[in-house]
Amino acid sequence: MVSNATFFSEDKKAAAVLKHGVLRRHLAIFAGALSTTAPDRRVGFLDGYAGEGEYFNPTTGRTAEGSPRIALNIAQDLLARGSILDCVFVEKDKSAFAALESVVSSYSSANAVAYQGDIGVHLGPALARFANVPALVFLDPFGSALDHETTVNAILKRDGNQPTELLLNFSLQALRRMGARIWEEDGASGRRATLDRVDAWLGGQWWRQHFLAPEVGALPKPERANAAAEQVARAHRQMIAKATGCISYAVPIRRNANDKALFILTLFCPRRLALAKFNECVSLALKDWRAFLHDLDLAEAERQDAEDPQLYPRVAELQAVFAASEEGIDRAAIDAIKASIVSSLAIRSSFSMRNDFALVMGDALGVGRTTHVRAAWKELAKEGQIVDCPKGDLEKQLIRRP
Protein backbone atom coordinates (compact mmCIF):
# COMPACT_ATOMS: atom_id res chain seq x y z
CA MET A 1 0.00 0.00 0.00
CA VAL A 2 1.25 3.50 -0.83
CA SER A 3 1.87 5.57 2.29
CA ASN A 4 1.17 9.23 2.87
CA ALA A 5 4.91 9.82 3.18
CA THR A 6 5.60 8.25 -0.23
CA PHE A 7 2.76 10.15 -1.85
CA PHE A 8 4.19 13.45 -0.65
CA SER A 9 7.89 12.62 -1.04
CA GLU A 10 8.15 15.36 -3.68
CA ASP A 11 6.27 18.64 -4.06
CA LYS A 12 2.55 18.31 -3.46
CA LYS A 13 1.14 16.21 -6.27
CA ALA A 14 -1.54 17.61 -8.55
CA ALA A 15 -4.15 15.22 -7.13
CA ALA A 16 -3.47 16.56 -3.64
CA VAL A 17 -3.69 20.15 -4.88
CA LEU A 18 -7.23 19.48 -6.08
CA LYS A 19 -8.29 17.43 -3.05
CA HIS A 20 -6.88 19.86 -0.50
CA GLY A 21 -8.16 22.84 -2.46
CA VAL A 22 -11.70 21.50 -2.08
CA LEU A 23 -11.20 20.61 1.60
CA ARG A 24 -9.69 23.98 2.53
CA ARG A 25 -12.52 25.96 1.02
CA HIS A 26 -15.37 23.71 2.12
CA LEU A 27 -14.21 23.32 5.71
CA ALA A 28 -13.82 27.09 6.07
CA ILE A 29 -17.35 27.65 4.74
CA PHE A 30 -18.89 24.79 6.75
CA ALA A 31 -17.29 25.80 10.04
CA GLY A 32 -17.70 29.51 9.52
CA ALA A 33 -21.39 29.30 8.66
CA LEU A 34 -22.53 26.69 11.18
CA SER A 35 -20.51 28.00 14.11
CA THR A 36 -22.67 31.14 14.18
CA THR A 37 -25.69 29.13 15.36
CA ALA A 38 -23.99 26.09 16.94
CA PRO A 39 -23.91 25.60 20.74
CA ASP A 40 -20.99 27.62 22.12
CA ARG A 41 -20.15 28.57 18.50
CA ARG A 42 -18.39 25.20 18.21
CA VAL A 43 -18.04 22.88 15.21
CA GLY A 44 -16.24 19.52 14.98
CA PHE A 45 -13.80 18.21 12.37
CA LEU A 46 -12.58 14.61 12.26
CA ASP A 47 -9.71 13.60 9.98
CA GLY A 48 -9.63 9.80 10.03
CA TYR A 49 -6.46 9.24 7.97
CA ALA A 50 -4.51 12.33 8.93
CA GLY A 51 -0.98 11.45 7.86
CA GLU A 52 1.93 13.58 8.99
CA GLY A 53 0.13 16.91 8.87
CA GLU A 54 2.61 18.47 6.48
CA TYR A 55 5.27 17.15 4.12
CA PHE A 56 8.76 18.50 3.61
CA ASN A 57 10.73 18.01 0.40
CA PRO A 58 14.46 18.20 1.21
CA THR A 59 15.33 18.67 -2.46
CA THR A 60 13.29 21.85 -2.90
CA GLY A 61 13.10 22.96 0.72
CA ARG A 62 9.35 23.37 0.42
CA THR A 63 6.71 22.25 2.89
CA ALA A 64 3.26 21.24 1.63
CA GLU A 65 0.21 21.43 3.86
CA GLY A 66 -1.56 18.20 4.68
CA SER A 67 -5.19 18.12 5.78
CA PRO A 68 -4.34 18.60 9.51
CA ARG A 69 -2.35 21.77 8.84
CA ILE A 70 -5.19 23.05 6.66
CA ALA A 71 -7.75 22.40 9.41
CA LEU A 72 -5.59 23.91 12.16
CA ASN A 73 -5.06 27.09 10.17
CA ILE A 74 -8.81 27.41 9.70
CA ALA A 75 -9.33 26.74 13.42
CA GLN A 76 -6.89 29.51 14.26
CA ASP A 77 -8.70 31.97 11.97
CA LEU A 78 -12.09 31.07 13.44
CA LEU A 79 -10.81 31.41 16.99
CA ALA A 80 -9.85 35.00 16.26
CA ARG A 81 -13.51 35.58 15.32
CA GLY A 82 -14.91 33.95 18.43
CA SER A 83 -15.72 30.51 16.99
CA ILE A 84 -14.23 27.09 17.73
CA LEU A 85 -13.27 24.40 15.25
CA ASP A 86 -12.64 21.37 17.44
CA CYS A 87 -10.29 19.03 15.55
CA VAL A 88 -9.62 15.32 16.01
CA PHE A 89 -6.88 13.68 13.95
CA VAL A 90 -6.34 9.92 13.71
CA GLU A 91 -3.26 8.30 12.18
CA LYS A 92 -2.32 4.61 12.30
CA ASP A 93 1.33 4.74 11.24
CA LYS A 94 3.65 5.40 14.21
CA SER A 95 6.23 7.52 12.42
CA ALA A 96 3.58 9.58 10.65
CA PHE A 97 1.79 10.03 13.97
CA ALA A 98 4.94 11.39 15.61
CA ALA A 99 5.16 14.07 12.92
CA LEU A 100 1.41 14.74 13.23
CA GLU A 101 1.71 15.26 17.00
CA SER A 102 4.43 17.81 16.42
CA VAL A 103 2.23 19.76 14.00
CA VAL A 104 -0.79 19.67 16.33
CA SER A 105 1.26 20.76 19.37
CA SER A 106 2.53 23.79 17.45
CA TYR A 107 -1.02 25.22 17.60
CA SER A 108 -1.19 25.71 21.34
CA SER A 109 -4.38 27.78 21.22
CA ALA A 110 -6.36 25.40 19.00
CA ASN A 111 -8.89 22.86 20.26
CA ALA A 112 -7.24 19.80 18.76
CA VAL A 113 -6.22 16.27 19.68
CA ALA A 114 -4.38 13.51 17.80
CA TYR A 115 -4.90 9.78 18.33
CA GLN A 116 -2.53 7.06 17.19
CA GLY A 117 -4.27 3.96 15.88
CA ASP A 118 -7.04 2.78 13.59
CA ILE A 119 -9.97 5.07 12.78
CA GLY A 120 -12.34 2.16 13.47
CA VAL A 121 -11.16 2.15 17.08
CA HIS A 122 -11.15 5.91 17.60
CA LEU A 123 -14.29 6.82 15.65
CA GLY A 124 -16.70 6.42 18.57
CA PRO A 125 -14.76 8.59 21.06
CA ALA A 126 -14.08 11.16 18.36
CA LEU A 127 -17.73 11.54 17.43
CA ALA A 128 -18.71 11.56 21.12
CA ARG A 129 -16.50 14.63 21.46
CA PHE A 130 -18.73 16.30 18.87
CA ALA A 131 -22.04 15.41 20.55
CA ASN A 132 -24.65 18.11 19.93
CA VAL A 133 -22.47 20.17 17.57
CA PRO A 134 -22.23 20.17 13.75
CA ALA A 135 -19.40 18.03 12.41
CA LEU A 136 -17.53 17.41 9.17
CA VAL A 137 -15.81 14.02 8.83
CA PHE A 138 -12.98 13.71 6.32
CA LEU A 139 -11.93 10.19 5.30
CA ASP A 140 -9.01 9.99 2.90
CA PRO A 141 -7.54 6.45 2.95
CA PHE A 142 -5.01 5.16 0.45
CA GLY A 143 -6.88 1.86 0.28
CA SER A 144 -10.28 0.61 1.40
CA ALA A 145 -12.10 2.88 3.82
CA LEU A 146 -14.31 2.20 6.83
CA ASP A 147 -16.88 -0.51 6.30
CA HIS A 148 -20.19 0.51 4.78
CA GLU A 149 -22.26 -0.03 7.94
CA THR A 150 -20.01 2.19 10.05
CA THR A 151 -19.95 4.90 7.39
CA VAL A 152 -23.74 4.97 7.26
CA ASN A 153 -24.79 4.37 10.87
CA ALA A 154 -21.96 5.71 13.00
CA ILE A 155 -21.17 8.79 10.93
CA LEU A 156 -24.04 9.98 8.77
CA LYS A 157 -26.76 8.66 11.12
CA ARG A 158 -25.02 9.63 14.34
CA ASP A 159 -27.19 10.62 17.31
CA GLY A 160 -28.35 14.19 17.74
CA ASN A 161 -30.02 16.83 15.64
CA GLN A 162 -26.92 18.69 14.46
CA PRO A 163 -25.88 18.39 10.79
CA THR A 164 -23.14 15.93 9.90
CA GLU A 165 -21.31 15.95 6.59
CA LEU A 166 -18.91 13.37 5.22
CA LEU A 167 -16.18 14.20 2.73
CA LEU A 168 -15.08 10.78 1.51
CA ASN A 169 -12.15 10.26 -0.83
CA PHE A 170 -13.16 6.95 -2.39
CA SER A 171 -10.11 5.14 -3.78
CA LEU A 172 -10.75 3.99 -7.32
CA GLN A 173 -7.18 2.80 -7.64
CA ALA A 174 -7.60 0.53 -4.60
CA LEU A 175 -10.87 -0.84 -5.95
CA ARG A 176 -9.33 -1.47 -9.37
CA ARG A 177 -6.48 -3.39 -7.77
CA MET A 178 -8.50 -5.31 -5.17
CA GLY A 179 -11.57 -5.93 -7.31
CA ALA A 180 -9.52 -7.35 -10.17
CA ARG A 181 -8.61 -10.29 -7.96
CA ILE A 182 -12.09 -11.69 -8.63
CA TRP A 183 -10.76 -12.78 -12.04
CA GLU A 184 -8.01 -14.90 -10.47
CA GLU A 185 -8.27 -18.63 -9.78
CA ASP A 186 -10.30 -19.52 -6.68
CA GLY A 187 -7.30 -20.82 -4.80
CA ALA A 188 -4.99 -17.87 -5.51
CA SER A 189 -3.08 -16.78 -2.42
CA GLY A 190 -4.85 -13.95 -0.58
CA ARG A 191 -7.69 -13.75 -3.11
CA ARG A 192 -10.50 -14.66 -0.75
CA ALA A 193 -9.27 -12.36 2.03
CA THR A 194 -9.00 -9.46 -0.40
CA LEU A 195 -12.50 -10.00 -1.80
CA ASP A 196 -13.89 -10.28 1.74
CA ARG A 197 -12.29 -6.92 2.58
CA VAL A 198 -14.01 -5.35 -0.40
CA ASP A 199 -17.32 -6.91 0.70
CA ALA A 200 -17.01 -5.26 4.13
CA TRP A 201 -15.89 -1.95 2.62
CA LEU A 202 -18.79 -1.76 0.17
CA GLY A 203 -21.52 -3.42 2.22
CA GLY A 204 -21.90 -6.86 0.65
CA GLN A 205 -21.04 -8.88 -2.44
CA TRP A 206 -23.23 -6.81 -4.79
CA TRP A 207 -20.16 -5.13 -6.31
CA ARG A 208 -18.91 -8.45 -7.73
CA GLN A 209 -21.61 -8.54 -10.39
CA HIS A 210 -20.18 -5.36 -11.89
CA PHE A 211 -16.71 -6.88 -12.24
CA LEU A 212 -18.20 -10.11 -13.64
CA ALA A 213 -20.65 -8.40 -16.03
CA PRO A 214 -20.40 -9.59 -19.66
CA GLU A 215 -20.07 -6.03 -20.94
CA VAL A 216 -17.01 -5.53 -18.73
CA GLY A 217 -15.51 -8.82 -19.87
CA ALA A 218 -15.96 -7.74 -23.50
CA LEU A 219 -13.73 -4.70 -23.00
CA PRO A 220 -9.99 -4.76 -23.73
CA LYS A 221 -8.25 -6.23 -20.70
CA PRO A 222 -6.51 -2.99 -19.58
CA GLU A 223 -9.89 -1.19 -19.44
CA ARG A 224 -11.93 -3.75 -17.50
CA ALA A 225 -10.99 -2.96 -13.91
CA ASN A 226 -11.48 0.79 -14.34
CA ALA A 227 -14.85 0.40 -16.06
CA ALA A 228 -16.11 -1.90 -13.31
CA ALA A 229 -14.66 0.27 -10.52
CA GLU A 230 -16.37 3.40 -11.84
CA GLN A 231 -19.72 1.58 -11.95
CA VAL A 232 -19.23 0.30 -8.41
CA ALA A 233 -18.21 3.72 -7.08
CA ARG A 234 -21.34 5.27 -8.58
CA ALA A 235 -23.60 2.58 -7.14
CA HIS A 236 -21.90 2.79 -3.73
CA ARG A 237 -22.42 6.54 -3.64
CA GLN A 238 -26.10 6.06 -4.43
CA MET A 239 -26.41 3.40 -1.71
CA ILE A 240 -25.01 5.72 0.96
CA ALA A 241 -27.20 8.60 -0.18
CA LYS A 242 -30.33 6.43 -0.15
CA ALA A 243 -29.56 4.89 3.24
CA THR A 244 -28.94 8.27 4.90
CA GLY A 245 -31.19 10.66 3.00
CA CYS A 246 -28.12 12.69 2.08
CA ILE A 247 -27.38 14.57 -1.10
CA SER A 248 -24.07 13.69 -2.76
CA TYR A 249 -21.64 15.55 -4.99
CA ALA A 250 -18.76 13.64 -6.59
CA VAL A 251 -15.45 15.07 -7.83
CA PRO A 252 -12.98 12.89 -9.79
CA ILE A 253 -9.42 13.40 -8.53
CA ARG A 254 -6.74 12.97 -11.21
CA ARG A 255 -3.03 13.65 -11.60
CA ASN A 256 -3.77 15.33 -14.93
CA ALA A 257 -6.67 15.76 -17.31
CA ASN A 258 -5.80 12.68 -19.40
CA ASP A 259 -5.27 10.24 -16.52
CA LYS A 260 -7.77 7.85 -15.01
CA ALA A 261 -9.27 9.15 -11.78
CA LEU A 262 -7.32 8.01 -8.72
CA PHE A 263 -10.13 8.85 -6.32
CA ILE A 264 -13.69 10.13 -6.25
CA LEU A 265 -13.93 12.86 -3.62
CA THR A 266 -17.58 12.85 -2.55
CA LEU A 267 -19.49 15.14 -0.24
CA PHE A 268 -22.48 13.60 1.55
CA CYS A 269 -24.58 16.27 3.21
CA PRO A 270 -28.13 16.52 4.56
CA ARG A 271 -28.80 19.96 3.08
CA ARG A 272 -29.35 20.50 -0.64
CA LEU A 273 -28.55 24.16 -0.09
CA ALA A 274 -24.92 23.23 0.61
CA LEU A 275 -24.36 22.06 -2.97
CA ALA A 276 -24.06 25.53 -4.51
CA LYS A 277 -21.37 26.51 -2.02
CA PHE A 278 -19.56 23.21 -2.48
CA ASN A 279 -19.65 23.61 -6.25
CA GLU A 280 -17.93 26.96 -5.81
CA CYS A 281 -15.18 25.21 -3.84
CA VAL A 282 -14.78 22.56 -6.53
CA SER A 283 -14.63 25.07 -9.38
CA LEU A 284 -11.97 27.19 -7.68
CA ALA A 285 -9.96 24.11 -6.67
CA LEU A 286 -10.04 22.88 -10.28
CA LYS A 287 -8.74 26.27 -11.38
CA ASP A 288 -5.85 25.92 -8.89
CA TRP A 289 -5.22 22.37 -10.15
CA ARG A 290 -4.98 23.52 -13.77
CA ALA A 291 -2.62 26.33 -12.73
CA PHE A 292 -0.47 23.85 -10.80
CA LEU A 293 -0.15 21.59 -13.84
CA HIS A 294 0.66 24.63 -15.97
CA ASP A 295 3.41 25.63 -13.53
CA LEU A 296 4.94 22.16 -13.84
CA ASP A 297 4.92 22.46 -17.64
CA LEU A 298 6.33 25.97 -17.37
CA ALA A 299 9.23 24.82 -15.21
CA GLU A 300 10.10 22.14 -17.77
CA ALA A 301 9.83 24.66 -20.62
CA GLU A 302 12.15 27.06 -18.78
CA ARG A 303 14.68 24.25 -18.41
CA GLN A 304 14.45 23.39 -22.10
CA ASP A 305 14.72 27.02 -23.17
CA ALA A 306 17.86 27.42 -21.06
CA GLU A 307 19.44 24.33 -22.64
CA ASP A 308 18.22 24.91 -26.21
CA PRO A 309 17.11 28.51 -26.93
CA GLN A 310 14.61 28.98 -29.77
CA LEU A 311 13.44 31.95 -31.78
CA TYR A 312 10.03 31.64 -30.15
CA PRO A 313 10.61 30.50 -26.54
CA ARG A 314 8.68 27.51 -25.28
CA VAL A 315 7.71 29.45 -22.16
CA ALA A 316 5.95 32.17 -24.13
CA GLU A 317 4.11 29.58 -26.19
CA LEU A 318 2.97 27.69 -23.10
CA GLN A 319 1.73 30.85 -21.42
CA ALA A 320 -0.28 31.82 -24.49
CA VAL A 321 -1.79 28.33 -24.79
CA PHE A 322 -2.72 28.25 -21.10
CA ALA A 323 -4.35 31.69 -21.21
CA ALA A 324 -6.38 30.68 -24.27
CA SER A 325 -7.37 27.40 -22.60
CA GLU A 326 -8.64 29.18 -19.49
CA GLU A 327 -10.63 31.60 -21.62
CA GLY A 328 -12.12 28.65 -23.47
CA ILE A 329 -13.09 26.92 -20.22
CA ASP A 330 -14.80 30.08 -18.99
CA ARG A 331 -16.63 30.54 -22.29
CA ALA A 332 -17.77 26.92 -22.36
CA ALA A 333 -19.10 27.19 -18.80
CA ILE A 334 -21.06 30.34 -19.63
CA ASP A 335 -22.53 28.77 -22.76
CA ALA A 336 -23.50 25.59 -20.88
CA ILE A 337 -25.27 27.62 -18.19
CA LYS A 338 -27.09 29.69 -20.81
CA ALA A 339 -28.27 26.53 -22.57
CA SER A 340 -29.44 24.99 -19.29
CA ILE A 341 -31.36 28.10 -18.26
CA VAL A 342 -33.10 28.36 -21.63
CA SER A 343 -34.06 24.68 -21.69
CA SER A 344 -35.23 24.79 -18.06
CA LEU A 345 -37.45 27.81 -18.73
CA ALA A 346 -39.24 25.74 -21.36
CA ILE A 347 -40.67 23.59 -18.54
CA ARG A 348 -40.52 25.95 -15.55
CA SER A 349 -41.75 29.53 -15.21
CA SER A 350 -38.96 30.42 -12.79
CA PHE A 351 -36.24 28.92 -10.61
CA SER A 352 -33.33 29.98 -8.42
CA MET A 353 -29.75 29.02 -7.63
CA ARG A 354 -30.79 28.25 -4.07
CA ASN A 355 -33.50 25.71 -4.84
CA ASP A 356 -32.70 24.55 -8.38
CA PHE A 357 -28.94 24.62 -8.54
CA ALA A 358 -28.57 21.74 -11.02
CA LEU A 359 -31.09 23.33 -13.39
CA VAL A 360 -29.02 26.49 -13.51
CA MET A 361 -25.59 24.88 -13.90
CA GLY A 362 -26.40 22.09 -16.34
CA ASP A 363 -23.26 20.67 -17.95
CA ALA A 364 -21.14 23.39 -16.30
CA LEU A 365 -21.49 21.69 -12.91
CA GLY A 366 -18.10 21.49 -11.22
CA VAL A 367 -16.32 23.81 -13.66
CA GLY A 368 -18.70 26.76 -13.62
CA ARG A 369 -19.38 28.93 -10.58
CA THR A 370 -21.17 32.13 -9.59
CA THR A 371 -19.06 34.35 -11.84
CA HIS A 372 -20.09 32.25 -14.84
CA VAL A 373 -23.75 32.27 -13.79
CA ARG A 374 -23.68 36.06 -13.56
CA ALA A 375 -22.09 36.36 -17.01
CA ALA A 376 -24.63 33.95 -18.52
CA TRP A 377 -27.53 35.78 -16.84
CA LYS A 378 -26.34 39.15 -18.19
CA GLU A 379 -25.97 37.79 -21.71
CA LEU A 380 -29.42 36.19 -21.67
CA ALA A 381 -30.95 39.38 -20.28
CA LYS A 382 -29.27 41.41 -23.02
CA GLU A 383 -30.73 38.99 -25.56
CA GLY A 384 -34.18 39.59 -24.02
CA GLN A 385 -34.68 36.02 -22.85
CA ILE A 386 -34.75 36.60 -19.06
CA VAL A 387 -35.08 39.47 -16.59
CA ASP A 388 -32.08 41.67 -15.81
CA CYS A 389 -29.37 40.24 -13.61
CA PRO A 390 -29.57 41.78 -10.13
CA LYS A 391 -26.56 43.04 -8.22
CA GLY A 392 -25.32 41.27 -5.10
CA ASP A 393 -25.94 37.67 -4.08
CA LEU A 394 -27.62 35.63 -6.83
CA GLU A 395 -28.48 32.62 -4.67
CA LYS A 396 -32.08 33.59 -3.82
CA GLN A 397 -32.85 35.58 -6.97
CA LEU A 398 -35.47 34.21 -9.36
CA ILE A 399 -34.48 33.50 -12.94
CA ARG A 400 -37.54 34.06 -15.13
CA ARG A 401 -38.64 35.41 -18.45
CA PRO A 402 -39.31 39.17 -18.79
ABEGO torsion letter per residue (X at the ends): XBBAAAAAABBBBAAAAAAAAAAAAAAAAAAAAAAAABBGGBBBBBBABAEAGBBBBAAAGBBBBBAAAAAAAAAAAAAAAGBBBBBBBBBABAAAAAAAAAAAAABAABBBBBBBEBAAAAAAAAAAAABGBBBBBBBBBABBBBBAAAAAAAAAABBEABBBBBBBBBBAAAAAAAAAAAABBAABBGAAAAAAAAAAAAGEAAAAAAAABAAAAABBAAAAAAAAAAAAAAAAAAAAAAAAGBBBBBBBBBABAABBBABBBBBBBABAAAAAAAAAAAAAAAAAAAAAAAAAAAAAAAAAAAABBBABBAAAAAAAAAAAAAAAAAAAAAAAAAAAAAAAAAABABBBAAAAAAAAAEAABGABBAAAAAAAAAAAAAAGABBBBBBEBAAABBBBBX
